[in-house]
Amino acid sequence: RRNVMSLAGTSADVLIYGETGTGKELVARCLHEHSERRRKHFVPINCGGLPENLAESELFGHEAGAFTSANRLRVGKFEHADGGTLFLDEIESMPMGVQVKLLRALQERSIERIGSNREIPVDCRIVAASKDDLKELSDQHKFRADLYYRIGVAFIELPPLRERREDIPLLFEHFSLLAASRYGRAAPTLTGARL
């Protein structure tokens, strides 16, 4: 928690490691909400759910007429996150071809929409998350090493819930209050006997 709060006030890009379900997006939102960028957008994108043929348009946008179905201008996630935070979840699953374009955008801090020759400066903080060790993947040539070093400015490693059992009562209370609100029921209370 101290690590998250100390990084929140910086402009450093952050790489969050943790198993599925450890709260990587929650930590990314916390970094954003406790930063100077909190008044601008927090833009999450799941890299694992990006089809390769749409990834470039999704990240960088496109001009009207850039390709057959591009009927109007579309602002991409980078541009939408200008002044805020772009959260790249499951970055380990990003296709290699898209990694090259992402690396260039991160190096230049500018993007070009598909179908445009104009560079658009973008000032956004990058927070990426992975369940896999990107250094190991880069050693195996499954992730670009130069991209790993570009996004790996600061690191946060999230332990799995089995290693932080003291959080279980807090999580139970949080999720039971959400469920009670959603279903119009009273939330159950925890007693020592149930722990």
Disulfide bonds with the S-S distance in Angstrom:
none
